[in-house]
Amino acid sequence: MEVLREKVEEEEEAEREEAAERAEWARTEKMMRPVEVRKEETTLTQETLRDLEKKLSEIQIPISAELPAFTKDTIDISKLPVSYKTNTPKEEHLLQVADNFSRQYSHLCPDRVPLFLHPLNECEVPKFVSTTLRPTLMPYPELYNWDSCAQFVSDFLTMVPLPDPLKPPSHLYSSTTVLKYQKGNCFDFSTLLCSMLIGSGYDAYCVNGYGSLDLCHMDLTREVCPLTVKPKETIKSEEKVLPKKYTIRPPRDLCSRFEQEQEVKKQQEIRAQEKKQLREEEERLMEAEKAKPDALHGLRVHSWVLVLSGKREVPENFFIDAFTGHSYSTQDERFLGIESLWNHKNYWINMQDCWNCCKDLIFDLGDPVRWEYMLLGTDKSQLSLTEEDDSGINDDDDVENLGKEDEDKSFDMPHSWVEQIEISPEAFETRCPNGKKVIQYKRAKLEKWAPYLNSNGLVSRLTTYEDLECTNILEIKEWYQNREDMLELKHINKTTDLKTDYFKPGHPQALRVHSYKSMQPEMDRVIEFYEMARVDGLIKREETARTMTEYYQGRPDFLSYRHANFGPRVKKLALSSAESNPRPIVKITERFFRNSAKPAEEDVAERVFLLAEERIQLRYHCRDDHITASKREFLRRTEVDSKGNKIIMTPDMCISFEVEPMEHTKKLLYQYEAMMHLKREEKLSRHQVWESELEVLEILKLREEEEAAHTLTISIYDTKRNEKSKEYREAMERVMHEEHLRQMETQLDYLAPFLAQLPPGEKLTRWQAVRLKDECLSDFKQRLINKANLIQARFEKETQELQKKQQWYQENQVTLTPEDEDLYLSYCSQAMFRIRILEQRLNRHKELAPLKYLALEEKLYKDPRLGELQKIFA
């Protein structure tokens, strides 16, 4: 009998499994097609159906074992409120309405999958999905827009796959539980994000539908990282300058047209060959990057968020994948179909065909033909009617009757059973689980950290690779926060070994960008500054081994450009630094903006100091009505010759070209004064170039110290990290604790130890009352004396230790190191502080001891338990 029973049970189990597989196939086959189309196109033969059923039954559903588990067994429900564990009468009524709606839907659409209406919550209580949404406006300004909300949900939670990728989950947890454990599936992600978006004023809905494999598994390895996409540069169309009437014609082109045509053909062939190779390479890469065919394509259940246009100035409808926080168009091919959607007010079923994914769906929720709603109390307007249709329903009686029927059938959605969604400041700042999260993109890896988690302030790192296997690094971008040196971004190009640092305003040297290959001086580098934070108006400084170029703006002398050429450094016998042995300057070129206060022929546009050749070249600004500018060149000579005789200014020392010659410029006195002025300017320019070299050395030294220290700034309001605020808070807590202990002491029963010596319940005699009073006062007096002796003993001990330390210092003063002296001085300072405190406590105790004794005596006299004392004194 036992064997027969086991065989029967095995046969029944096999039949149940076969029936379940057939039912599952029927649901998955029919859920992507509308009712009308399925009824018309069900012409498959029985053999084809069996073959398809067999193939589908062989499909294995892989579930990664590495992904974290999040089940009801891992949730502590002991501290959850009553609304999580029970349903109100209105919620029970809503569940009955949902069951009735589900039965009607199953009867009218038997080939559609069951509706996702009231899954179980963490307490195994069925809850309607709309009541699981809790619209909440977060108290953080960063979470007011949809993109920041979506990014926060994506970073804060860890993805957990659905137990069965072909069916919605049987449980839908509250957003408070999901936030507490920082885990959830796609439905948990969407519920939390939708609650935040509705609270922020968006017209958002949770969607139950079907997605691609990458979307359901949060696989971004075939997507380009958004941080690597460069914004499109707007090309400004240059206005063509109309040719002037009297312009000089260009010279005639004497090149052979045949040769030019042959060269053009040759270049076209080369470009065609390059395009062909590039196209072949792109096809090869696309073939390598192409995803493998998914056996469950179109059947994988997924949940995301739909945001409709209208509210918060949203121009058009779009989807948000809560797993990644990215937005997608409603035409995107990753979203394969929609079964239903809901918000905190109503529930809608999609009655449209999803054969073309979601591209042809119309999201007019007021259209009952396309979207079947469950409750009449929806805020969506009904389908707009034409004028002809609208003319037939203008009767007042019909409108009143229609309104009465709607009032009778309407049902308000109960309030959400979920508690208020709260995110603590610590959790909001930490963001990622355990403070770190890694996202793998196509040829890129993005790492995120919580602020202050890394000692150098690193919060994000983007590593870009050359190949799909992510082995050859192309570049690295690192973002920083709370740096004292205001470092915001560090960009490292592994191909050229070029490093670029970007700074926020506030650096001691007003740095904005620093590009370099090495921190050694006199190497190739580009330094950009915040010109408004500098007195000299310096914008950028470019340096190489032999040149230095500076760009200025907003200077009173209208200087815009300075370029210095250096010669080889003169070798010295002794070791010398760059400061003591500067590079010799060979040439200095300076350019100036136009000074409208001067005439153009007197306003210098460019001056060149040829120090090696002892020449100075000037070029003036060109007037608007001229086609060329004036020039002047001075032969700079020493003021005295080898014999000490003064050199007289001669006409050959100044070579000039003037567009409109003037008499005063030809005089030797004018030329002599101009040359003397240029000599002074040359000396000043050489000094400024030398100061620029010293500033570069200072910047490099400062940057090395900042990179070694990488100190972080802490706000005064951050009491947990700010040491001064922490010490002050601890001191205040200590004072409050001492005050509490002092109050507890005053509330102690001072007669309890002495009354315990007597039989309980016995009335005190006069002699016993006097004896108790004397014993209590004597004991209190002895305690006061012991306390004074204890303070005195500690005072003497500290004094003796200080004297011993001073004697040791006198004996070893000669051999002590500076560190030992600092330790000695620190010890002396602390010891003197302790001695002063003990002395103050002893003096204060001596002053207060008699007062405390008298106060205790007064309390004993007034104590009702010692009533005999009052009779004696009375």
Secondary structure as GFF3:
##gff-version 3
##sequence-region A 1 874
A	DSSP	alpha_helix	2	30	.	.	.	ID=ss1
A	DSSP	alpha_helix	35	41	.	.	.	ID=ss2
A	DSSP	alpha_helix	46	57	.	.	.	ID=ss3
A	DSSP	three_ten_helix	72	74	.	.	.	ID=ss4
A	DSSP	alpha_helix	82	85	.	.	.	ID=ss5
A	DSSP	alpha_helix	89	108	.	.	.	ID=ss6
A	DSSP	alpha_helix	129	132	.	.	.	ID=ss7
A	DSSP	three_ten_helix	141	143	.	.	.	ID=ss8
A	DSSP	alpha_helix	146	156	.	.	.	ID=ss9
A	DSSP	beta_strand	158	159	.	.	.	ID=ss10
A	DSSP	alpha_helix	175	181	.	.	.	ID=ss11
A	DSSP	beta_strand	183	184	.	.	.	ID=ss12
A	DSSP	alpha_helix	186	199	.	.	.	ID=ss13
A	DSSP	beta_strand	203	211	.	.	.	ID=ss14
A	DSSP	alpha_helix	213	216	.	.	.	ID=ss15
A	DSSP	three_ten_helix	226	228	.	.	.	ID=ss16
A	DSSP	alpha_helix	257	289	.	.	.	ID=ss17
A	DSSP	beta_strand	301	308	.	.	.	ID=ss18
A	DSSP	three_ten_helix	311	313	.	.	.	ID=ss19
A	DSSP	beta_strand	318	321	.	.	.	ID=ss20
A	DSSP	beta_strand	326	329	.	.	.	ID=ss21
A	DSSP	beta_strand	335	342	.	.	.	ID=ss22
A	DSSP	beta_strand	347	350	.	.	.	ID=ss23
A	DSSP	beta_strand	371	373	.	.	.	ID=ss24
A	DSSP	alpha_helix	387	391	.	.	.	ID=ss25
A	DSSP	alpha_helix	396	409	.	.	.	ID=ss26
A	DSSP	alpha_helix	425	430	.	.	.	ID=ss27
A	DSSP	three_ten_helix	433	435	.	.	.	ID=ss28
A	DSSP	beta_strand	436	441	.	.	.	ID=ss29
A	DSSP	beta_strand	444	449	.	.	.	ID=ss30
A	DSSP	beta_strand	458	465	.	.	.	ID=ss31
A	DSSP	beta_strand	473	480	.	.	.	ID=ss32
A	DSSP	beta_strand	487	493	.	.	.	ID=ss33
A	DSSP	beta_strand	498	503	.	.	.	ID=ss34
A	DSSP	beta_strand	511	516	.	.	.	ID=ss35
A	DSSP	beta_strand	525	529	.	.	.	ID=ss36
A	DSSP	three_ten_helix	531	533	.	.	.	ID=ss37
A	DSSP	beta_strand	538	543	.	.	.	ID=ss38
A	DSSP	beta_strand	547	552	.	.	.	ID=ss39
A	DSSP	beta_strand	559	566	.	.	.	ID=ss40
A	DSSP	beta_strand	585	592	.	.	.	ID=ss41
A	DSSP	three_ten_helix	600	602	.	.	.	ID=ss42
A	DSSP	beta_strand	604	610	.	.	.	ID=ss43
A	DSSP	beta_strand	615	620	.	.	.	ID=ss44
A	DSSP	beta_strand	631	635	.	.	.	ID=ss45
A	DSSP	three_ten_helix	651	653	.	.	.	ID=ss46
A	DSSP	beta_strand	654	657	.	.	.	ID=ss47
A	DSSP	alpha_helix	663	666	.	.	.	ID=ss48
A	DSSP	alpha_helix	668	709	.	.	.	ID=ss49
A	DSSP	alpha_helix	723	746	.	.	.	ID=ss50
A	DSSP	alpha_helix	752	755	.	.	.	ID=ss51
A	DSSP	alpha_helix	766	812	.	.	.	ID=ss52
A	DSSP	alpha_helix	818	862	.	.	.	ID=ss53
A	DSSP	three_ten_helix	864	866	.	.	.	ID=ss54
A	DSSP	alpha_helix	867	873	.	.	.	ID=ss55
###
